[in-house]
Amino acid sequence: MVLFPVIVLLLVILFFISFVLFIRRLLINSAVKANNSSDLSEKMDKLIEQNEQLLLLLKEQK
């Protein structure tokens, strides 16, 4: 009689622990992705700037 409520309680505790760890992992991954996207944005800006400089040099040569 006591075994069933103990098993249910352990399953509920396991669910909450798993849920908290899942949410934590989501938050960590979203922070990493946001950081990577800002790095990518900076690199793209640098490439665009270099491309514009190259186009200006090519126009000057004509």
C-alpha positions as CSV (number, residue, x, y, z in Angstrom):
1,M,0.0,0.0,0.0
2,V,2.8,2.5,0.8
3,L,4.9,1.5,-2.3
4,F,2.5,3.1,-4.9
5,P,2.5,6.6,-3.4
6,V,6.3,6.5,-3.0
7,I,6.8,5.5,-6.6
8,V,4.4,8.3,-7.8
9,L,6.2,10.8,-5.6
10,L,9.6,9.8,-7.0
11,L,8.3,10.0,-10.5
12,V,6.9,13.5,-9.9
13,I,10.3,14.6,-8.4
14,L,12.1,13.1,-11.4
15,F,9.8,14.9,-13.8
16,F,10.5,18.3,-12.1
17,I,14.2,17.7,-12.0
18,S,14.2,16.7,-15.7
19,F,12.0,19.7,-16.6
20,V,14.3,22.2,-14.8
21,L,17.4,20.7,-16.5
22,F,15.7,20.9,-19.8
23,I,14.7,24.6,-19.4
24,R,18.3,25.3,-18.1
25,R,19.8,23.7,-21.3
26,L,17.4,25.7,-23.5
27,L,18.4,29.0,-21.8
28,I,22.1,28.2,-22.2
29,N,21.7,27.2,-25.8
30,S,19.8,30.4,-26.6
31,A,22.5,32.5,-25.0
32,V,25.2,30.8,-27.0
33,K,23.2,31.2,-30.3
34,A,22.6,34.9,-29.5
35,N,26.3,35.4,-29.0
36,N,27.2,33.5,-32.2
37,S,24.7,35.5,-34.2
38,S,26.2,38.8,-32.9
39,D,29.7,37.5,-33.9
40,L,28.3,36.6,-37.3
41,S,26.7,40.0,-37.7
42,E,30.1,41.7,-37.0
43,K,31.8,39.5,-39.5
44,M,29.2,40.3,-42.1
45,D,29.5,44.0,-41.5
46,K,33.3,43.7,-41.9
47,L,32.9,41.8,-45.2
48,I,30.4,44.4,-46.5
49,E,32.8,47.2,-45.6
50,Q,35.7,45.4,-47.4
51,N,33.5,44.8,-50.4
52,E,32.6,48.5,-50.6
53,Q,36.3,49.4,-50.4
54,L,37.1,47.0,-53.2
55,L,34.3,48.4,-55.4
56,L,35.6,51.9,-54.8
57,L,39.1,50.8,-55.8
58,L,37.8,49.2,-58.9
59,K,35.9,52.3,-59.9
60,E,39.0,54.5,-59.3
61,Q,41.0,52.3,-61.7
62,K,38.5,52.8,-64.6
